[in-house]
Amino acid sequence: MSIFLDPRLNTLKPYTPGEQPQVGKFIKLNTNESPYPPSPRVLEALEGKWETLRLYPDPDCRELIAAIAEVNGLKAEQLIAGNGSDELLAFIFQALCPKGAAFADISYGFYKVWAQLYGVSAKIVPLRGDFTICLDDYRGLEETIFIANPNAPTGIALDPRDIAALAKEKPDRLVVVDEAYVDFGAKSCIRYINELSNLLVVHTFSKSRNLAGGRVAFAAGSRELIADLNRIKFSFNPYNINRISQIAGAASVLDRQYFSDCCSKIIATREKSARELRALGFEMTESRANFLFAKHPKLKGADLYLKLRERGILVRHFGGERIEDYVRITVGSDMEMDALIDALGAILKEGT
């Protein structure tokens, strides 16, 4: 590090993204991207729009916000669009955690990074032995609570009614629900936005909307909370979403049938793959996300990751005391998952 880095950041541990190989051909099952292309309506909407890149994008993202509002039954002032959910979550850590933040010990790895980056005191709440979030462990806390639902990397989902009950317990405490994977079999807390002024729900278009490369997301909450987030956005980067991504996002969210079809196919592939993994002896959590969190009693997680990589298949291995033998496997296409199952069968035969 240079002599110019602020000393308070000397111990900052950056988030480690999933591997994005630039050479070689891999089946990528490591970063929870969709195996399907964006909606055909996205390509139609983008036709003839490239010349507009010479102009700044709409800082208010009006077309995109209007589409999100229409689909979710909300008003524009209850929504803010972000450059991926990471930007919005970072804003929340930066501005809406006056008494600190509380989140699970095994969850989205960026939570710890943002807490350290913005000097937010963090209360780490351990998952239960079965990797579930127990909301009773959060009752009475003063800190802003962050809940990934479904959680990552476990894929386990909570009932939104229970999250709403937690929010109702203390109206002066903010509850943030990170719903990056909610469209793959879980239920959203967005239905409670009009009822609970201390609830923020964050969605991304990277998974179920097939736009990971577009960096589009939104947060839904009371108009006061959204005004707070806009205050941060307009103090940081008013043009946070480029023109092309705004157009693509709006077209994507309005194509409800394509969205539903893609989610249904991913859910079906997930369940089929889970059955085949269990037949090979794998143990896994009950995922409601577009990935599986699995381990095998005869293989260490790191070894499994390396053996699959040697065969041209990438999965995610996190390490860590409680999850070191697990790998997270993105649900790919049926063909990709068939290749994974074949590779795992061959690896297991080699080890016996």
N, C-alpha and C positions, 0 to 999 in steps of 0.2 A: 504493500500500500504506500501511497505517497505521503509526504510530510504535510499535505494540505487537507487530508481527510479529517473531519471533525472527530476529535478523540472519543466522543460518545458513541460513534459508529464503529469503533475498532473491533468490537466483538459481535457485530451484526452478522448473522448467518443467513445468507440469501436463500430464497426458495429455489429448489432444484427442479426445473421443468423436465417432463418426460423427454426421452431421447428423440430427436428429429434427424434421422440419418440423411446425409447428403450424397453419399455414395453407396453403391450396392442396392440390391433389391430385397426388401423385407416385407413381411406381412406385419403391419403395424397394429398391434393390439395393446398398446401401452399408454395412450393418451386420451382415451375415451372420445375419440372423434367418431362421427357417424360414418358407416360404410356406404351411405347413399348420398347422391349429389343434392344440391339445393333444389327447391321446387322449380319446375319449368317456368312458373310465373316470374321467378327471379330473373331468369335469362331474358324473358320477354320485356320485363320492366327496365332492364338495363340497356336495351337496344337504343342506340343513338344518344345515350347519355354520357358517353366518355368525354365528349368535347367540353362538358360542363366542369371538368376537373380543373380548369383554369380559374374557377371561382371558388371562394370559400364556401363551405357547407353551411346549412341553416343551423345556427347555434342552438335554437330551440327544438330542433328535430321534430317539427310539427307533423309532417306526414307520417313519420314512424310512430310518434306518440299517439296520433289519432288512430292508427291501426291497432296498436296495443290496447288502447282504451276501448275500442269497439269490441274486440274479442274477449276482453276480461270484464266488461261491464263497469268500467271505471271512468272518471273524468280526467281530462288532461292534467289538471293541477295535482292529481294524485300520483303522477308518474314522472320519472326522470330516466332518460336513456344514458347508457354508459358505454365506454370503450371496453367491452367485456365486463363481466361481473367483477373482475378483479379491481377495476377502477372504482366502481361503486362501493365495494366493500372497503377499499382503502380509504375512501372519503369518510365512511362511517367510523372506522377506527380513528381517523384523524380528528373528527369533529364531534362525534356523538358518544364518546366514552368518558365522560367527566369523572366517573368514579371507578374507572378501569373496565376491563373486559373479562368475561367468563366463557370458556368453551372447553370442549372435551379434549382429553389427552391424545386420543387417536381420532383425528378429523382432518379437515383440509389443512395442509401444512403451512399455507400462507398466513393463517391466523396468528401464529406465533411470530412470524416475521414482521407483520404490520404492527403488532403490539410493541415489539422491540424498536422498530423504525420510528414510530411516533411517540415513544416514551410512555406507552399506556401500560399500567400495571395489569398483569394477567393472572387470573385465578384459573388454574388448570383443574378440571373436574374429571376424574378417571371414569372411563366406561366400566360397566359391570363385567363380570367374568365371561359373559356370553357376547360381549362387544356391543351391548345395547346401551343407549343413553337413557338414564333414569332421571326423569324430570323432577322427582322429589329432591334430588341432589342440588337443584338450582333454586328451590324455593327459599325465600328470605334473602337471597343475595341482592346486593345493591348495584353490582356491576351490570353494564350492558351485556346481555346474554346473546351469544351467537350459536345457532343450532343449524347444522347442515342436515337437511331432511329431503331425501335419504342421505344418510351420513356417507362420507368418503374417508377411507377406502372400503368400508364394510358393506355399503349398499343397503343397510337396514333402515327402515322407515318408521316414523312415529305417526300416530293418529293426530291430525291437525286439531281436533277438539281438545286434546291434552295440551298442545302448545298454546292454544287460545286460553285455556284455563290458567296456565302459568302466567300469561300476560295479564289476565284479569286480576291475579293475586296482588300485583303492585302496579297500579296505573302510572306511577312516576318512575318506572324502570323500563328501559327499552329492550324489546326482544327482536332480534334480527334472525330471520329464517332464510337460509341460503338454499334455494330450491333448484340447484343446477340440474338435478337428475329426476325431478318430481314427475316428469311426463312419462316415465317408464313403469308405471304401476302404483305410484303413491298418490296422495291427495294433497292439494295445495291449500295453504293458509290464506290465499288471496281473498277468499270468501269473507274473511273477518276484517278486512281493511276498513270498511265503513263503520264497524262496531268498535274497533280498538285503536285508539290514537297513539298507542305505544308499541305498535307492531310495524315492522318493515319487512317486506318480502322481496328477495332478489332473485331474478331469473336471468339465464343466459341463453343466447341463440346458438351456442357452440355445439350443443349436444343434439337435442331433439329438433332443432331447426336447421341442422346441417350446415351451419355457417361459422365454424371455428375460425376460419381464415378471415372472416369479415369483422370480428371483434364487435359484436353487438350484444347489449344486455339492457335490462331495465330494473328499476326498483319501484315498488308500489307501497304507498303509505299515506298518512294524513297529509293534507296540503301544507301544514306547518313543517312536518318532517321533510317533505320534498323541497320546500322553500329553503330549508337549512342546507340540504345537499346541493341545491342550485347555487347557493351562496359560495360554497366551496368550489364547485365546478367553474363558475364564472370568475373565481379568483385564481384559478389554476390553468384551465384550458377551455375557453368557451366553445372552440371548434373541435370538440372531443371525438366526434364521429364523422368520418369522411362522407362525401356525397354518395359514393357508390354503395357504401355499407348502409346508409340510411334508406336508399331506394330498395336495396336487396332485402333489408330487414322488414320493411313495410309489406313488400310483395310476399315474403315468406309467411309472415304471421297471418295474412289474409287467406292463404291457401290452406284452409282447415282440413280438407280431405287428404291432401298429400301429407300433411303433418301427421294426421291420424294413421294413415297407411304405413308410414315409415316407423312410427312408434310401435304399431302392432307387429310389424315384421321383426323388429329388434327384440321385442318381448318374447315372441315365439321362438326365435333363435336362441335367446338366453335360456329359456326353459328347456329346450332340446339339448343344448350344450351342457347345462347343469346335470341333466339325467345321465349324459354320456360320461361326464367327469366323475360322477358318483359311482358309475359302473366300473371305472378304473381305480376306484379306491380313494378318490379325493374327498376331503371334507370342506364345506364352505358355508358361509352365512346365507341367510335368506335375502337375496338381493332384490331390490325394487329399483335398480339403476340400470344403466347400459353397460355394466361390467359385472364380473364375478370375482369374489374374493376367496381364494382357495388354497389349500395346502394338502400335501400327501405325506402320510406317516413315514414313508421310506425315502423321502427326498427333502433336503434342506432347500429353503426358498432361494438362496443365492445360487445354489447349484442348478436348480430348475431353470432359473432365469438364464444362466449362462448356456446350459445345454439347448434351450430353445433358441437362443440367439445364434448359436452355431448352426442351427438348422434354418436360419433366416426368419425366425418369428420373434417379435419383440413383445414382451409383457413388462409389467412394472413391479419391481421389487423395492420395498422401502427400507427394510431392516427395522431395527428397533426391538427392544426386549420382548414385547408381547406379540409382535407380528412378524418376527424375522423369518419364520417358515412359510409365510403366506406370499402369494403373488396376486396382483390385481390384473385381471384379463378383460380387456375391452371386448364387448360383443361385436364382432365383425360380420361380414356376410356369411351366408351358409357355407360357401366354398372355403372361406378363410377359417371358419371354425372347424370344418371337416379336416383341414390341413393341420390345425392345432391338435385335434384329437388323435390323428394318425401319428403325429410327432411325439405326443405324450406316451402313446402306447409303445412306440419304439424305444423311448428313453427308459420306460419302466422295465421292458424286457432286457435291456442292457444291464440294468442294475440288479437283476435276479439271477 
